[in-house]
């Protein structure tokens, strides 16, 4: 379920949006000012923000600018009665991802929220590789199996990433040398076998089901536990 923070000072509008989005499976938290919205950020992780522009205290655009300066990358939809081209450009230049003018049809709002949610999902899919209970976070450069952290060296990380990207496929030593060590020929080294063994000790040692398997005469394969 995606969590949405809606910052809207018109209570009827806020209630209408909240009800509609919750019926579509979203969880919606409402704040009636930018300051109140910021307070809610300290206790809840949100996936999408919807900000009205005209708010008590600082505006939705100013809140948008502040969050972007602080490095917050959460998608932001600006929802406002200010609908001129200049207003739209100003909103997008403030760091917003989308801009919808009031009055609006709920189905259009929902379509835009769904589009932002799909963008988030694509980013997460690109960022996080998953094979069974094994996960590798390409952004944080971390790995875990069944939520147990696995500490990797730089080479171990590259080897694991390549094997996870090609899970279920038999990978020859030449294939691994080329794509992990950038060596295009067999140099007669056992470096692949050594590092695969390192990974096995870190990934499979504490588990009954072994994910990294040897295919005799062909290479190695990383398989889902199932």
QUIMO-V252285 format. One line per field, one symbol per residue. phi: phi as a letter, one per 30 degrees, with the letter a starting at -180 (. if undefined). psi: psi as a letter, one per 30 degrees, with the letter a starting at -180 (. if undefined). Layout:
phi: ???
psi: ???
//
This chain:
phi: .dcccccbdddddddddedddddcjccbccbcadddddddddcbcccbcbcdddbdiddddddeddddddidceebcdbaddbdedddddddddjdcabbdddbceddeddddddddddddddddddccbbhccbbcdddhbbabhicdcdbdeddddddeddddceicdcdddededccciccadcicceddddddededcccecbddcdcbcceibkbbcbeed
psi: kkkkjjjkfjeeeeeeeeeeeefgglkkkkkgleeeeeeffffkjlfkkjklejlkblleeeeeeeeefggkgkkkkkjlfjgleeeeeeeeffglflkkkkllkeeeeeeeeeeeeeeeeeeeeeejkkjbgkkkjfefhlllkhgkkjkkleeeeeeeeeeefhkfkkkleeeeeefefhkgljgglgeeeeeeeeeefeefegkekkejkkjkfeblkklke.
//
